[in-house]
């Protein structure tokens, strides 16, 4: 369970969330304490940074994991971050981003992390 664990990004206790933590394996072969996140913070982190990798292990994420995170947000009535969309358009993060959809998503996601 999440008892005693904190979100690796926000450092807030996972037990204090009003919803279950999101599981994202740091290592696909070995479960660890770095596998549980506040899914809302994780989604915002991924979309605002444009780095689609596990925040601790730096393992490259699969599109299916991003889609699963979008489903998690919807099922727990959390704000949509459109993680899979941002993953599909991750090449736009390298551009200056003026006027594109990814730039708008990044801005919204960054606001959540403040």
C-alpha positions in Angstrom: 0.0 0.0 0.0 0.9 3.7 0.0 1.2 3.9 3.8 4.3 5.8 4.7 5.3 6.5 1.0 5.5 9.9 -0.6 5.1 11.0 -4.1 8.6 11.2 -5.7 7.8 14.5 -7.4 5.8 16.5 -4.9 7.1 14.7 -1.8 3.6 14.7 -0.4 2.3 11.6 1.5 0.5 9.3 -0.9 -1.8 8.2 1.9 -3.2 11.8 2.1 -4.5 11.6 -1.5 -8.2 11.5 -2.0 -7.7 8.8 -4.6 -5.4 5.8 -5.1 -1.8 6.4 -6.2 -0.9 5.7 -9.9 1.5 2.8 -10.4 4.3 3.4 -12.9 7.2 0.9 -12.7 10.7 2.4 -12.4 12.0 -0.9 -13.6 9.7 -3.3 -15.4 11.3 -6.3 -13.9 11.7 -5.2 -10.2 8.9 -3.5 -8.3 10.1 -0.8 -5.9 8.9 2.1 -3.7 9.5 4.4 -6.6 6.6 2.9 -8.5 3.7 4.9 -6.9 2.8 8.5 -7.8 0.1 11.1 -7.3 -1.1 10.6 -10.9 -2.3 14.2 -11.2 1.3 15.5 -10.4 2.9 12.9 -12.6 0.7 13.8 -15.6 1.5 17.5 -15.1 5.2 16.8 -14.7 5.3 14.7 -18.0 3.3 17.2 -20.0 5.1 20.3 -18.7 8.6 18.9 -19.1 8.0 17.0 -22.3 10.3 14.3 -21.0 8.4 11.0 -21.3 10.5 9.0 -19.0 10.1 7.6 -15.4 11.0 10.5 -13.1 13.3 8.4 -10.9 14.8 5.7 -13.2 14.6 7.7 -16.4 13.2 4.6 -18.2 11.6 5.6 -21.5 7.8 5.5 -21.2 5.5 3.6 -23.6 2.5 5.4 -25.2 0.3 2.8 -23.5 1.5 4.0 -20.1 0.6 7.6 -21.0 -2.8 6.5 -22.2 -3.3 4.5 -19.0 -2.4 7.7 -17.0 -5.1 9.6 -19.0 -7.6 6.9 -18.1 -6.6 7.0 -14.5 -7.2 10.8 -14.4 -10.6 10.4 -16.0 -11.7 7.6 -13.7 -10.8 9.6 -10.6 -12.3 12.8 -11.9 -9.0 14.6 -12.0 -8.2 17.3 -14.5 -7.4 15.9 -18.0 -3.7 16.4 -18.9 -3.9 14.7 -22.4 -0.6 12.9 -21.7 -0.9 10.5 -24.7 -1.6 13.4 -27.0 1.5 15.2 -25.7 3.5 11.9 -26.1 2.3 11.7 -29.7 3.4 15.3 -30.3 6.6 15.2 -28.2 8.6 16.4 -31.2 6.8 19.8 -30.8 8.5 20.3 -27.4 11.8 20.8 -29.2 10.3 23.7 -31.2 9.7 27.1 -29.8 6.1 26.0 -29.4 4.5 29.3 -30.3 0.8 28.7 -31.1 0.8 25.0 -31.0 -1.5 22.7 -28.9 1.4 21.3 -27.0 2.5 24.7 -25.8 -1.0 25.3 -24.4 -0.9 21.9 -22.7 2.5 22.6 -21.2 1.3 25.9 -19.8 -1.7 24.3 -18.1 0.4 21.5 -16.7 3.0 23.9 -15.4 0.3 25.8 -13.5 -0.7 22.6 -11.7 2.9 22.1 -10.5 3.1 25.6 -8.9 
